[in-house]
Amino acid sequence: MVRIYRNSISFRNINLITVINTYIIETYNLMASTYCLVSMWTSMFSYISWLLGFIISLIPSYLGILVAFLNIALATIRLFMVIKFEAMMEYDPESTGQAILLALMVISLVPFTLPTYIQTMRGFVSLQVSYYSGLKATDGPNIHSMVFTAVTLIAGLMMLSVYCFNKIYLKNKVVHIVESTTAKNIVGFKTLIGSVFTLFGTILSFLFVQKALGGSGQVGLPYGPFLGALLFTVMNFYFAMKKYVRDYTALQIQKKWETFKFYF
């Protein structure tokens, strides 16, 4: 539904914030899909090898870092949309958004590569990989989870700082044009801030619970990834339930139905 609505926005009404919003939601979708599809396979059919499970577990780890950087980019863009509006309007939203995404995909490799190397050398088996492979989980913290938590906290704090700064800045200035350019946003900035801090709280709580239970040397459910997948699904469901998204989707379904009745 969100993708259908995004494609309905005319080129004139698309701005850089809308483009980055779309990338964030699609990344959430990909993370949830990866968790769910592999978990369903191992639940219904059979375990997979440690190597394959480890490689698959790296996908949401990398995407988690990427989505945190995308939120940082979104906060930065919103800041410059307020203080440098005319300059920001000179950039093409689609091409600039793609360039930002490509740059962040490369930057995300920096905090992702070192933990991956360390855990590969250790033969680390996280709870997620344990569930996929049937092997006993390794005692000790998951470095990827710790990095993800740190980057998510940084993103949340930066987004909150930009939100507060823009509110204070706009109190002393009348900038109607900025608000008009964000009228087509798929999801509000406050909602994204809330989702980032909720995600941070979920991961942090899981890490504390895992430590309190005395490690992870057992085969069991990977509660962290499952809760993460649930959270991503709830976020996307919330985005899709926006009234203008539902109204446009209902209109498209009605058009398809009328076309179907015309031919059959």
WOSUL-V74776 format. One record per backbone hydrogen bond with DSSP energy under -0.5 kcal/mol. CO is the residue of the C=O (numbers start at 1). NH is the residue of the N-H. E is the energy in kcal/mol with one decimal. If there is no record, write none. Layout:
co: <CO,CO>
nh: <NH,NH>
e: <E,E>
//
This chain:
co: <1,2,3,4,5,5,6,10,10,11,15,16,17,18,19,20,21,22,23,24,25,26,27,28,29,30,31,32,33,34,35,36,37,38,39,40,41,41,49,50,51,52,53,54,55,55,56,56,57,58,59,60,61,62,63,64,65,66,67,68,69,70,71,72,73,74,75,76,77,78,79,79,80,84,85,87,88,92,93,94,95,96,97,98,99,100,101,102,103,104,106,107,107,108,109,110,112,113,114,115,116,117,118,119,119,120,124,125,126,127,128,129,130,132,141,142,143,144,145,146,147,148,149,150,151,152,153,154,155,156,157,158,159,160,161,162,163,164,165,166,167,168,169,170,173,175,175,176,177,178,179,180,182,188,189,190,191,192,193,194,195,196,197,198,199,200,201,202,203,204,205,206,207,208,209,210,211,216,218,218,221,222,223,224,225,226,227,228,229,230,231,232,233,234,235,236,237,239,242,243,244,245,246,247,248,249,250,251,252,253,254,255,256,257,258,259,260>
nh: <5,6,7,8,8,9,9,13,14,14,19,20,21,22,23,24,25,26,27,28,29,30,31,32,33,34,35,36,37,38,39,40,41,42,43,44,45,46,53,54,55,56,57,58,58,59,59,60,61,62,63,64,65,66,67,68,69,70,71,72,73,74,75,76,77,78,79,80,81,82,82,83,84,88,89,90,91,96,97,98,99,100,101,102,103,104,105,106,107,108,109,110,111,112,113,114,116,117,118,119,120,121,122,123,124,123,126,138,130,131,132,133,134,48,143,146,147,148,149,150,151,152,153,154,155,156,157,158,159,160,161,162,163,164,165,166,167,168,169,170,171,172,172,173,175,178,179,180,181,182,182,183,185,192,193,194,195,196,197,198,199,200,201,202,203,204,205,206,207,208,209,210,211,212,213,215,214,218,137,220,223,226,227,228,229,230,231,232,233,234,235,236,237,238,239,240,241,242,246,247,248,249,250,251,252,253,254,255,256,257,258,259,260,261,262,263,264>
e: <-2.4,-2.5,-2.2,-0.8,-0.8,-0.8,-0.9,-1.0,-0.7,-0.7,-1.8,-2.3,-2.5,-2.0,-1.9,-2.3,-2.3,-2.5,-2.0,-2.2,-2.3,-2.2,-2.4,-2.5,-2.5,-2.2,-2.2,-2.5,-2.7,-1.6,-1.9,-2.5,-1.9,-2.3,-1.9,-2.2,-2.9,-0.7,-2.6,-3.0,-2.4,-2.5,-2.2,-1.1,-0.5,-0.6,-1.0,-0.7,-1.0,-2.6,-2.6,-2.3,-1.5,-2.3,-2.8,-1.6,-2.2,-2.4,-1.8,-1.8,-2.6,-2.5,-2.2,-2.2,-2.7,-2.4,-1.9,-2.3,-2.2,-0.8,-0.8,-2.2,-2.4,-2.1,-1.9,-1.1,-1.3,-2.4,-2.4,-2.3,-2.0,-2.4,-2.5,-2.5,-2.4,-2.6,-2.2,-1.5,-2.5,-2.6,-1.1,-1.7,-0.6,-0.7,-2.5,-0.8,-1.4,-2.4,-2.5,-2.5,-1.9,-2.3,-1.7,-0.8,-2.5,-0.5,-0.6,-2.9,-2.9,-2.0,-1.7,-2.6,-2.6,-2.5,-0.8,-1.8,-2.6,-2.7,-2.3,-2.2,-2.7,-2.3,-2.1,-2.2,-2.4,-2.6,-2.6,-2.3,-2.6,-2.4,-2.2,-2.5,-2.4,-2.3,-2.6,-2.9,-1.9,-2.2,-3.1,-2.6,-0.8,-0.6,-0.9,-0.5,-0.8,-0.7,-0.9,-1.8,-1.5,-0.6,-0.8,-0.9,-1.5,-1.8,-2.3,-2.3,-2.3,-2.4,-2.3,-2.2,-2.3,-2.4,-2.5,-2.3,-2.3,-2.6,-2.4,-2.0,-2.3,-2.1,-2.6,-2.6,-2.0,-2.5,-1.8,-1.6,-1.3,-2.7,-1.2,-0.6,-1.6,-2.2,-2.9,-2.7,-3.0,-2.3,-2.6,-2.8,-2.3,-2.4,-2.4,-2.5,-2.4,-2.5,-2.5,-2.5,-1.2,-1.3,-2.6,-2.9,-1.8,-2.3,-2.6,-1.9,-2.1,-2.4,-2.3,-2.1,-2.3,-2.4,-2.4,-2.2,-2.4,-2.5,-1.8,-1.8,-2.0>
//
